[in-house]
Amino acid sequence: MSTAMNFGSKSFQPRPPDKGSFPLDHFGECRRFQEKFMKCLRDNKFENALCRHESKEYLECRMERQLMAQEPLEKLGFGDLMDGKADKH
């Protein structure tokens, strides 16, 4: 008995990646921001609350270069850093 293979019977339905997953930065477009963020973390004993400005800049770079979906910064937890409300360091 032979089994028929009907590849055309099912259509591929692409779906977006899970929230929080995004493509790697293969061309290093945001490497400078990533390195700045990682240096801040190391300098502050990995206390990420002290590196929120660097984190915000890194995510902005990724969004600008379509390495992640555009999201309002307020939705990503950076509302207090908008409009110069927080101190830069």
N, C-alpha and C positions, 0 to 999 in steps of 0.2 A: 504494500500500500504506500502510496506516495503522499507526502504532505505538501499542500500548496502554500506558498508563501505570498501573502498579499501585503506587500509593503505599502501600497497606496491606500489601504483601508483605514489606517490611522494617520491622522495629521499631527505633526509636531506642534505643540503649543508652548512657545517660549514663555518663561515667567521671569520676572525681575529677581535679582538676588535677594536673599533675606536681609532684613533691616540690620545695618551694621557691617555688612560685608561689601567690599568694593574692590575694584581692580588694583593690582599692584602698580606702583609708579615705575614702570620699566625704564623710562627715559630720565628718571631723576628730576622731573620738573619741580617737585616740591621738596627735594632733598635738603635744601638750605633751611627750610622751615622745620622739617623733621629733626635735623641735627640741633637746631636752636632749642626746640622743645625737649629733646633728650638730654641736652646739656643742662637745661634748667632743672629737669627732674633729678639728675645726678647731683647737681649743686645743692639741691634742697632735700636730699635724702628721700627722693621719690614721693614727696608730698605734692600730689598733683594739683591741689587747690592753690598752691603758690605759682603754678605755671599755666594758669587759665588763659592769659593773654597769648602766650606762645601756642597753646592748643588751638585757640580761636584762629590765629593766623594760619596755622597749618591746615585746618579744615577749610578756611576760605580759599587757600591755594588749590586744594583738591577740588572744590566745587567749581572754581573758575576754569580749571583745566578738564572738567568733566570726568574726574576720577572718582567722583561720588555724586549722588543725586543732590540737586539744589534743595536746601532746607533753610528756612528762616533761622537765623542765629539764635533768636529767642527760643525757638523750639528745641535747639540743641543745648540750651542751658546757659547761653551767653547774653541774656537780656540785660543783665546789670553792666555788661561791658560796652553796651551800645551807647552812642552819643557822648562818649567821653565820661561816662558816669563812674568808671573805676580808674584807679591809678595805674599808669603804665610803669613797668620796672625795667 
